[in-house]
Amino acid sequence: MTKWEYCIFTAYETSQQSQYTISYTKRVDDLTNQGETRLTILEKLGYEGWELVSILPLASGLNEFYFKREIL
């Protein structure tokens, strides 16, 4: 039976600012002050084996991206 782990990438973007957070099962990383862009974060998650399964728009400029990857 396949087992999965999950990750949520939250992106809040306005014309004045961008705030990014990644929530894993065991930790939350605030990426706001690390110079990351939404694209570089999505690329890193892909390289780490995360697969995008859903996007949930919560409000104007606020989206959650849901990922999963197989636990080996």
SEGU-361408 format. One record per atom (N, C-alpha, C): residue in one letter; atom name; z, x, y. Coordinates in steps of 0.001 Angstrom, whole numbers, m for minus. Example, Ala and Ser with C-alpha at 12.3 -4.5 7.8 and 13.67 -1.06 7.14 Angstrom:
<vogu><r>A</r><a>N</a><zz>7800</zz><xx>13190</xx><yy>m5690</yy></vogu>
<vogu><r>A</r><a>CA</a><zz>7800</zz><xx>12300</xx><yy>m4500</yy></vogu>
<vogu><r>A</r><a>C</a><zz>7800</zz><xx>13200</xx><yy>m3300</yy></vogu>
<vogu><r>S</r><a>N</a><zz>7080</zz><xx>12850</xx><yy>m2250</yy></vogu>
<vogu><r>S</r><a>CA</a><zz>7140</zz><xx>13670</xx><yy>m1060</yy></vogu>
<vogu><r>S</r><a>C</a><zz>7870</zz><xx>12900</xx><yy>30</yy></vogu>
END
This chain:
<vogu><r>M</r><a>N</a><zz>0</zz><xx>836</xx><yy>m1180</yy></vogu>
<vogu><r>M</r><a>CA</a><zz>0</zz><xx>0</xx><yy>0</yy></vogu>
<vogu><r>M</r><a>C</a><zz>0</zz><xx>884</xx><yy>1248</yy></vogu>
<vogu><r>T</r><a>N</a><zz>m881</zz><xx>606</xx><yy>2184</yy></vogu>
<vogu><r>T</r><a>CA</a><zz>m990</zz><xx>1389</xx><yy>3408</yy></vogu>
<vogu><r>T</r><a>C</a><zz>171</zz><xx>1067</xx><yy>4344</yy></vogu>
<vogu><r>K</r><a>N</a><zz>761</zz><xx>2123</xx><yy>4905</yy></vogu>
<vogu><r>K</r><a>CA</a><zz>1829</zz><xx>1957</xx><yy>5896</yy></vogu>
<vogu><r>K</r><a>C</a><zz>1318</zz><xx>2450</xx><yy>7239</yy></vogu>
<vogu><r>W</r><a>N</a><zz>1717</zz><xx>1755</xx><yy>8306</yy></vogu>
<vogu><r>W</r><a>CA</a><zz>1226</zz><xx>2051</xx><yy>9646</yy></vogu>
<vogu><r>W</r><a>C</a><zz>2373</zz><xx>2355</xx><yy>10595</yy></vogu>
<vogu><r>E</r><a>N</a><zz>2086</zz><xx>3157</xx><yy>11596</yy></vogu>
<vogu><r>E</r><a>CA</a><zz>2992</zz><xx>3318</xx><yy>12730</yy></vogu>
<vogu><r>E</r><a>C</a><zz>2237</zz><xx>2850</xx><yy>13971</yy></vogu>
<vogu><r>Y</r><a>N</a><zz>2985</zz><xx>2463</xx><yy>14984</yy></vogu>
<vogu><r>Y</r><a>CA</a><zz>2376</zz><xx>1823</xx><yy>16148</yy></vogu>
<vogu><r>Y</r><a>C</a><zz>2758</zz><xx>2526</xx><yy>17443</yy></vogu>
<vogu><r>C</r><a>N</a><zz>1919</zz><xx>2334</xx><yy>18438</yy></vogu>
<vogu><r>C</r><a>CA</a><zz>2096</zz><xx>2952</xx><yy>19742</yy></vogu>
<vogu><r>C</r><a>C</a><zz>1604</zz><xx>1961</xx><yy>20799</yy></vogu>
<vogu><r>I</r><a>N</a><zz>2314</zz><xx>1871</xx><yy>21923</yy></vogu>
<vogu><r>I</r><a>CA</a><zz>1883</zz><xx>1039</xx><yy>23037</yy></vogu>
<vogu><r>I</r><a>C</a><zz>1703</zz><xx>1932</xx><yy>24259</yy></vogu>
<vogu><r>F</r><a>N</a><zz>524</zz><xx>1897</xx><yy>24845</yy></vogu>
<vogu><r>F</r><a>CA</a><zz>227</zz><xx>2617</xx><yy>26081</yy></vogu>
<vogu><r>F</r><a>C</a><zz>169</zz><xx>1583</xx><yy>27193</yy></vogu>
<vogu><r>T</r><a>N</a><zz>1070</zz><xx>1698</xx><yy>28171</yy></vogu>
<vogu><r>T</r><a>CA</a><zz>1120</zz><xx>777</xx><yy>29297</yy></vogu>
<vogu><r>T</r><a>C</a><zz>535</zz><xx>1467</xx><yy>30519</yy></vogu>
<vogu><r>A</r><a>N</a><zz>m420</zz><xx>805</xx><yy>31157</yy></vogu>
<vogu><r>A</r><a>CA</a><zz>m1079</zz><xx>1359</xx><yy>32340</yy></vogu>
<vogu><r>A</r><a>C</a><zz>m946</zz><xx>375</xx><yy>33493</yy></vogu>
<vogu><r>Y</r><a>N</a><zz>m350</zz><xx>846</xx><yy>34582</yy></vogu>
<vogu><r>Y</r><a>CA</a><zz>m263</zz><xx>50</xx><yy>35807</yy></vogu>
<vogu><r>Y</r><a>C</a><zz>m1034</zz><xx>811</xx><yy>36876</yy></vogu>
<vogu><r>E</r><a>N</a><zz>m2105</zz><xx>210</xx><yy>37356</yy></vogu>
<vogu><r>E</r><a>CA</a><zz>m2982</zz><xx>898</xx><yy>38301</yy></vogu>
<vogu><r>E</r><a>C</a><zz>m3278</zz><xx>0</xx><yy>39499</yy></vogu>
<vogu><r>T</r><a>N</a><zz>m3051</zz><xx>555</xx><yy>40683</yy></vogu>
<vogu><r>T</r><a>CA</a><zz>m3446</zz><xx>m100</xx><yy>41929</yy></vogu>
<vogu><r>T</r><a>C</a><zz>m4262</zz><xx>916</xx><yy>42719</yy></vogu>
<vogu><r>S</r><a>N</a><zz>m4758</zz><xx>497</xx><yy>43871</yy></vogu>
<vogu><r>S</r><a>CA</a><zz>m5536</zz><xx>1432</xx><yy>44686</yy></vogu>
<vogu><r>S</r><a>C</a><zz>m4661</zz><xx>2548</xx><yy>45253</yy></vogu>
<vogu><r>Q</r><a>N</a><zz>m3348</zz><xx>2340</xx><yy>45312</yy></vogu>
<vogu><r>Q</r><a>CA</a><zz>m2443</zz><xx>3351</xx><yy>45858</yy></vogu>
<vogu><r>Q</r><a>C</a><zz>m1775</zz><xx>4238</xx><yy>44812</yy></vogu>
<vogu><r>Q</r><a>N</a><zz>m1607</zz><xx>3727</xx><yy>43592</yy></vogu>
<vogu><r>Q</r><a>CA</a><zz>m862</zz><xx>4504</xx><yy>42605</yy></vogu>
<vogu><r>Q</r><a>C</a><zz>m1274</zz><xx>4158</xx><yy>41184</yy></vogu>
<vogu><r>S</r><a>N</a><zz>m897</zz><xx>5048</xx><yy>40263</yy></vogu>
<vogu><r>S</r><a>CA</a><zz>m1090</zz><xx>4827</xx><yy>38835</yy></vogu>
<vogu><r>S</r><a>C</a><zz>187</zz><xx>5225</xx><yy>38125</yy></vogu>
<vogu><r>Q</r><a>N</a><zz>631</zz><xx>4391</xx><yy>37190</yy></vogu>
<vogu><r>Q</r><a>CA</a><zz>1810</zz><xx>4682</xx><yy>36388</yy></vogu>
<vogu><r>Q</r><a>C</a><zz>1453</zz><xx>4456</xx><yy>34929</yy></vogu>
<vogu><r>Y</r><a>N</a><zz>1810</zz><xx>5433</xx><yy>34073</yy></vogu>
<vogu><r>Y</r><a>CA</a><zz>1474</zz><xx>5346</xx><yy>32668</yy></vogu>
<vogu><r>Y</r><a>C</a><zz>2705</zz><xx>5625</xx><yy>31816</yy></vogu>
<vogu><r>T</r><a>N</a><zz>2855</zz><xx>4861</xx><yy>30760</yy></vogu>
<vogu><r>T</r><a>CA</a><zz>3938</zz><xx>5055</xx><yy>29813</yy></vogu>
<vogu><r>T</r><a>C</a><zz>3394</zz><xx>4874</xx><yy>28406</yy></vogu>
<vogu><r>I</r><a>N</a><zz>3830</zz><xx>5717</xx><yy>27490</yy></vogu>
<vogu><r>I</r><a>CA</a><zz>3490</zz><xx>5558</xx><yy>26079</yy></vogu>
<vogu><r>I</r><a>C</a><zz>4790</zz><xx>5315</xx><yy>25324</yy></vogu>
<vogu><r>S</r><a>N</a><zz>4815</zz><xx>4237</xx><yy>24543</yy></vogu>
<vogu><r>S</r><a>CA</a><zz>5988</zz><xx>3894</xx><yy>23735</yy></vogu>
<vogu><r>S</r><a>C</a><zz>5652</zz><xx>4074</xx><yy>22267</yy></vogu>
<vogu><r>Y</r><a>N</a><zz>6378</zz><xx>4985</xx><yy>21625</yy></vogu>
<vogu><r>Y</r><a>CA</a><zz>6255</zz><xx>5188</xx><yy>20196</yy></vogu>
<vogu><r>Y</r><a>C</a><zz>7471</zz><xx>4548</xx><yy>19543</yy></vogu>
<vogu><r>T</r><a>N</a><zz>7503</zz><xx>4589</xx><yy>18234</yy></vogu>
<vogu><r>T</r><a>CA</a><zz>8625</zz><xx>4007</xx><yy>17510</yy></vogu>
<vogu><r>T</r><a>C</a><zz>9945</zz><xx>4651</xx><yy>17919</yy></vogu>
<vogu><r>K</r><a>N</a><zz>9933</zz><xx>5959</xx><yy>18131</yy></vogu>
<vogu><r>K</r><a>CA</a><zz>11191</zz><xx>6672</xx><yy>18338</yy></vogu>
<vogu><r>K</r><a>C</a><zz>11385</zz><xx>7208</xx><yy>19749</yy></vogu>
<vogu><r>R</r><a>N</a><zz>10384</zz><xx>7055</xx><yy>20625</yy></vogu>
<vogu><r>R</r><a>CA</a><zz>10556</zz><xx>7599</xx><yy>21970</yy></vogu>
<vogu><r>R</r><a>C</a><zz>9606</zz><xx>6919</xx><yy>22950</yy></vogu>
<vogu><r>V</r><a>N</a><zz>9908</zz><xx>7104</xx><yy>24236</yy></vogu>
<vogu><r>V</r><a>CA</a><zz>9051</zz><xx>6604</xx><yy>25312</yy></vogu>
<vogu><r>V</r><a>C</a><zz>8752</zz><xx>7784</xx><yy>26232</yy></vogu>
<vogu><r>D</r><a>N</a><zz>7471</zz><xx>8027</xx><yy>26513</yy></vogu>
<vogu><r>D</r><a>CA</a><zz>7061</zz><xx>9112</xx><yy>27403</yy></vogu>
<vogu><r>D</r><a>C</a><zz>6522</zz><xx>8523</xx><yy>28695</yy></vogu>
<vogu><r>D</r><a>N</a><zz>7128</zz><xx>8909</xx><yy>29811</yy></vogu>
<vogu><r>D</r><a>CA</a><zz>6645</zz><xx>8495</xx><yy>31127</yy></vogu>
<vogu><r>D</r><a>C</a><zz>5672</zz><xx>9564</xx><yy>31600</yy></vogu>
<vogu><r>L</r><a>N</a><zz>4401</zz><xx>9205</xx><yy>31746</yy></vogu>
<vogu><r>L</r><a>CA</a><zz>3358</zz><xx>10173</xx><yy>32076</yy></vogu>
<vogu><r>L</r><a>C</a><zz>2948</zz><xx>10121</xx><yy>33538</yy></vogu>
<vogu><r>T</r><a>N</a><zz>3689</zz><xx>9387</xx><yy>34361</yy></vogu>
<vogu><r>T</r><a>CA</a><zz>3314</zz><xx>9150</xx><yy>35745</yy></vogu>
<vogu><r>T</r><a>C</a><zz>3135</zz><xx>10439</xx><yy>36542</yy></vogu>
<vogu><r>N</r><a>N</a><zz>4018</zz><xx>11395</xx><yy>36372</yy></vogu>
<vogu><r>N</r><a>CA</a><zz>3993</zz><xx>12606</xx><yy>37192</yy></vogu>
<vogu><r>N</r><a>C</a><zz>3380</zz><xx>13798</xx><yy>36471</yy></vogu>
<vogu><r>Q</r><a>N</a><zz>2651</zz><xx>13579</xx><yy>35399</yy></vogu>
<vogu><r>Q</r><a>CA</a><zz>2095</zz><xx>14682</xx><yy>34636</yy></vogu>
<vogu><r>Q</r><a>C</a><zz>617</zz><xx>14902</xx><yy>34926</yy></vogu>
<vogu><r>G</r><a>N</a><zz>46</zz><xx>14215</xx><yy>35910</yy></vogu>
<vogu><r>G</r><a>CA</a><zz>m1343</zz><xx>14427</xx><yy>36283</yy></vogu>
<vogu><r>G</r><a>C</a><zz>m2347</zz><xx>13857</xx><yy>35297</yy></vogu>
<vogu><r>E</r><a>N</a><zz>m1904</zz><xx>12999</xx><yy>34408</yy></vogu>
<vogu><r>E</r><a>CA</a><zz>m2784</zz><xx>12399</xx><yy>33414</yy></vogu>
<vogu><r>E</r><a>C</a><zz>m3559</zz><xx>11234</xx><yy>34031</yy></vogu>
<vogu><r>T</r><a>N</a><zz>m4742</zz><xx>10983</xx><yy>33510</yy></vogu>
<vogu><r>T</r><a>CA</a><zz>m5503</zz><xx>9790</xx><yy>33864</yy></vogu>
<vogu><r>T</r><a>C</a><zz>m5543</zz><xx>8883</xx><yy>32641</yy></vogu>
<vogu><r>R</r><a>N</a><zz>m5924</zz><xx>7651</xx><yy>32860</yy></vogu>
<vogu><r>R</r><a>CA</a><zz>m6006</zz><xx>6724</xx><yy>31735</yy></vogu>
<vogu><r>R</r><a>C</a><zz>m6967</zz><xx>7255</xx><yy>30675</yy></vogu>
<vogu><r>L</r><a>N</a><zz>m8088</zz><xx>7801</xx><yy>31092</yy></vogu>
<vogu><r>L</r><a>CA</a><zz>m9076</zz><xx>8316</xx><yy>30156</yy></vogu>
<vogu><r>L</r><a>C</a><zz>m8545</zz><xx>9503</xx><yy>29350</yy></vogu>
<vogu><r>T</r><a>N</a><zz>m7877</zz><xx>10448</xx><yy>29997</yy></vogu>
<vogu><r>T</r><a>CA</a><zz>m7362</zz><xx>11605</xx><yy>29255</yy></vogu>
<vogu><r>T</r><a>C</a><zz>m6289</zz><xx>11185</xx><yy>28257</yy></vogu>
<vogu><r>I</r><a>N</a><zz>m5486</zz><xx>10190</xx><yy>28616</yy></vogu>
<vogu><r>I</r><a>CA</a><zz>m4458</zz><xx>9699</xx><yy>27692</yy></vogu>
<vogu><r>I</r><a>C</a><zz>m5110</zz><xx>9035</xx><yy>26488</yy></vogu>
<vogu><r>L</r><a>N</a><zz>m6118</zz><xx>8180</xx><yy>26730</yy></vogu>
<vogu><r>L</r><a>CA</a><zz>m6816</zz><xx>7522</xx><yy>25619</yy></vogu>
<vogu><r>L</r><a>C</a><zz>m7505</zz><xx>8543</xx><yy>24715</yy></vogu>
<vogu><r>E</r><a>N</a><zz>m8083</zz><xx>9588</xx><yy>25300</yy></vogu>
<vogu><r>E</r><a>CA</a><zz>m8712</zz><xx>10641</xx><yy>24504</yy></vogu>
<vogu><r>E</r><a>C</a><zz>m7686</zz><xx>11358</xx><yy>23634</yy></vogu>
<vogu><r>K</r><a>N</a><zz>m6530</zz><xx>11690</xx><yy>24208</yy></vogu>
<vogu><r>K</r><a>CA</a><zz>m5484</zz><xx>12365</xx><yy>23434</yy></vogu>
<vogu><r>K</r><a>C</a><zz>m5015</zz><xx>11515</xx><yy>22271</yy></vogu>
<vogu><r>L</r><a>N</a><zz>m4822</zz><xx>10218</xx><yy>22520</yy></vogu>
<vogu><r>L</r><a>CA</a><zz>m4390</zz><xx>9333</xx><yy>21440</yy></vogu>
<vogu><r>L</r><a>C</a><zz>m5433</zz><xx>9288</xx><yy>20324</yy></vogu>
<vogu><r>G</r><a>N</a><zz>m6702</zz><xx>9248</xx><yy>20691</yy></vogu>
<vogu><r>G</r><a>CA</a><zz>m7771</zz><xx>9267</xx><yy>19688</yy></vogu>
<vogu><r>G</r><a>C</a><zz>m7759</zz><xx>10548</xx><yy>18870</yy></vogu>
<vogu><r>Y</r><a>N</a><zz>m7579</zz><xx>11702</xx><yy>19532</yy></vogu>
<vogu><r>Y</r><a>CA</a><zz>m7521</zz><xx>12984</xx><yy>18822</yy></vogu>
<vogu><r>Y</r><a>C</a><zz>m6328</zz><xx>13047</xx><yy>17879</yy></vogu>
<vogu><r>E</r><a>N</a><zz>m5252</zz><xx>12335</xx><yy>18216</yy></vogu>
<vogu><r>E</r><a>CA</a><zz>m4057</zz><xx>12316</xx><yy>17372</yy></vogu>
<vogu><r>E</r><a>C</a><zz>m4172</zz><xx>11304</xx><yy>16225</yy></vogu>
<vogu><r>G</r><a>N</a><zz>m5319</zz><xx>10620</xx><yy>16138</yy></vogu>
<vogu><r>G</r><a>CA</a><zz>m5535</zz><xx>9692</xx><yy>15034</yy></vogu>
<vogu><r>G</r><a>C</a><zz>m5165</zz><xx>8252</xx><yy>15317</yy></vogu>
<vogu><r>W</r><a>N</a><zz>m4806</zz><xx>7937</xx><yy>16565</yy></vogu>
<vogu><r>W</r><a>CA</a><zz>m4465</zz><xx>6560</xx><yy>16910</yy></vogu>
<vogu><r>W</r><a>C</a><zz>m5732</zz><xx>5737</xx><yy>17072</yy></vogu>
<vogu><r>E</r><a>N</a><zz>m5725</zz><xx>4511</xx><yy>16542</yy></vogu>
<vogu><r>E</r><a>CA</a><zz>m6848</zz><xx>3583</xx><yy>16630</yy></vogu>
<vogu><r>E</r><a>C</a><zz>m6446</zz><xx>2402</xx><yy>17512</yy></vogu>
<vogu><r>L</r><a>N</a><zz>m7253</zz><xx>2126</xx><yy>18538</yy></vogu>
<vogu><r>L</r><a>CA</a><zz>m6992</zz><xx>995</xx><yy>19428</yy></vogu>
<vogu><r>L</r><a>C</a><zz>m7237</zz><xx>m304</xx><yy>18674</yy></vogu>
<vogu><r>V</r><a>N</a><zz>m6238</zz><xx>m1192</xx><yy>18670</yy></vogu>
<vogu><r>V</r><a>CA</a><zz>m6391</zz><xx>m2464</xx><yy>17954</yy></vogu>
<vogu><r>V</r><a>C</a><zz>m6374</zz><xx>m3667</xx><yy>18888</yy></vogu>
<vogu><r>S</r><a>N</a><zz>m5831</zz><xx>m3507</xx><yy>20108</yy></vogu>
<vogu><r>S</r><a>CA</a><zz>m5775</zz><xx>m4653</xx><yy>21019</yy></vogu>
<vogu><r>S</r><a>C</a><zz>m5441</zz><xx>m4193</xx><yy>22437</yy></vogu>
<vogu><r>I</r><a>N</a><zz>m5907</zz><xx>m4971</xx><yy>23400</yy></vogu>
<vogu><r>I</r><a>CA</a><zz>m5544</zz><xx>m4763</xx><yy>24809</yy></vogu>
<vogu><r>I</r><a>C</a><zz>m5001</zz><xx>m6076</xx><yy>25322</yy></vogu>
<vogu><r>L</r><a>N</a><zz>m3828</zz><xx>m6019</xx><yy>25952</yy></vogu>
<vogu><r>L</r><a>CA</a><zz>m3200</zz><xx>m7214</xx><yy>26504</yy></vogu>
<vogu><r>L</r><a>C</a><zz>m3078</zz><xx>m7075</xx><yy>28014</yy></vogu>
<vogu><r>P</r><a>N</a><zz>m3855</zz><xx>m7860</xx><yy>28791</yy></vogu>
<vogu><r>P</r><a>CA</a><zz>m3693</zz><xx>m7838</xx><yy>30242</yy></vogu>
<vogu><r>P</r><a>C</a><zz>m2455</zz><xx>m8664</xx><yy>30610</yy></vogu>
<vogu><r>L</r><a>N</a><zz>m1495</zz><xx>m8032</xx><yy>31292</yy></vogu>
<vogu><r>L</r><a>CA</a><zz>m245</zz><xx>m8706</xx><yy>31634</yy></vogu>
<vogu><r>L</r><a>C</a><zz>m247</zz><xx>m9264</xx><yy>33053</yy></vogu>
<vogu><r>A</r><a>N</a><zz>m860</zz><xx>m8553</xx><yy>33969</yy></vogu>
<vogu><r>A</r><a>CA</a><zz>m928</zz><xx>m8963</xx><yy>35373</yy></vogu>
<vogu><r>A</r><a>C</a><zz>m2035</zz><xx>m8142</xx><yy>36019</yy></vogu>
<vogu><r>S</r><a>N</a><zz>m2299</zz><xx>m8409</xx><yy>37264</yy></vogu>
<vogu><r>S</r><a>CA</a><zz>m3335</zz><xx>m7652</xx><yy>37969</yy></vogu>
<vogu><r>S</r><a>C</a><zz>m2984</zz><xx>m6167</xx><yy>37980</yy></vogu>
<vogu><r>G</r><a>N</a><zz>m3823</zz><xx>m5346</xx><yy>37372</yy></vogu>
<vogu><r>G</r><a>CA</a><zz>m3601</zz><xx>m3906</xx><yy>37327</yy></vogu>
<vogu><r>G</r><a>C</a><zz>m2662</zz><xx>m3441</xx><yy>36242</yy></vogu>
<vogu><r>L</r><a>N</a><zz>m2090</zz><xx>m4361</xx><yy>35447</yy></vogu>
<vogu><r>L</r><a>CA</a><zz>m1125</zz><xx>m4006</xx><yy>34403</yy></vogu>
<vogu><r>L</r><a>C</a><zz>m1677</zz><xx>m4406</xx><yy>33038</yy></vogu>
<vogu><r>N</r><a>N</a><zz>m1882</zz><xx>m3407</xx><yy>32167</yy></vogu>
<vogu><r>N</r><a>CA</a><zz>m2415</zz><xx>m3650</xx><yy>30831</yy></vogu>
<vogu><r>N</r><a>C</a><zz>m1616</zz><xx>m2884</xx><yy>29796</yy></vogu>
<vogu><r>E</r><a>N</a><zz>m1499</zz><xx>m3470</xx><yy>28607</yy></vogu>
<vogu><r>E</r><a>CA</a><zz>m915</zz><xx>m2776</xx><yy>27466</yy></vogu>
<vogu><r>E</r><a>C</a><zz>m2006</zz><xx>m2570</xx><yy>26423</yy></vogu>
<vogu><r>F</r><a>N</a><zz>m2094</zz><xx>m1337</xx><yy>25920</yy></vogu>
<vogu><r>F</r><a>CA</a><zz>m3061</zz><xx>m968</xx><yy>24899</yy></vogu>
<vogu><r>F</r><a>C</a><zz>m2270</zz><xx>m716</xx><yy>23613</yy></vogu>
<vogu><r>Y</r><a>N</a><zz>m2597</zz><xx>m1433</xx><yy>22557</yy></vogu>
<vogu><r>Y</r><a>CA</a><zz>m1882</zz><xx>m1314</xx><yy>21292</yy></vogu>
<vogu><r>Y</r><a>C</a><zz>m2694</zz><xx>m475</xx><yy>20309</yy></vogu>
<vogu><r>F</r><a>N</a><zz>m2014</zz><xx>505</xx><yy>19698</yy></vogu>
<vogu><r>F</r><a>CA</a><zz>m2643</zz><xx>1422</xx><yy>18761</yy></vogu>
<vogu><r>F</r><a>C</a><zz>m1890</zz><xx>1422</xx><yy>17446</yy></vogu>
<vogu><r>K</r><a>N</a><zz>m2581</zz><xx>1830</xx><yy>16383</yy></vogu>
<vogu><r>K</r><a>CA</a><zz>m1928</zz><xx>2054</xx><yy>15094</yy></vogu>
<vogu><r>K</r><a>C</a><zz>m2576</zz><xx>3260</xx><yy>14439</yy></vogu>
<vogu><r>R</r><a>N</a><zz>m1832</zz><xx>3890</xx><yy>13533</yy></vogu>
<vogu><r>R</r><a>CA</a><zz>m2398</zz><xx>4943</xx><yy>12683</yy></vogu>
<vogu><r>R</r><a>C</a><zz>m1641</zz><xx>4941</xx><yy>11368</yy></vogu>
<vogu><r>E</r><a>N</a><zz>m2340</zz><xx>5368</xx><yy>10345</yy></vogu>
<vogu><r>E</r><a>CA</a><zz>m1766</zz><xx>5383</xx><yy>9019</yy></vogu>
<vogu><r>E</r><a>C</a><zz>m700</zz><xx>6465</xx><yy>8909</yy></vogu>
<vogu><r>I</r><a>N</a><zz>390</zz><xx>6135</xx><yy>8251</yy></vogu>
<vogu><r>I</r><a>CA</a><zz>1431</zz><xx>7113</xx><yy>7968</yy></vogu>
<vogu><r>I</r><a>C</a><zz>1042</zz><xx>7806</xx><yy>6677</yy></vogu>
<vogu><r>L</r><a>N</a><zz>878</zz><xx>9124</xx><yy>6757</yy></vogu>
<vogu><r>L</r><a>CA</a><zz>447</zz><xx>9894</xx><yy>5582</yy></vogu>
<vogu><r>L</r><a>C</a><zz>1617</zz><xx>10441</xx><yy>4820</yy></vogu>
END
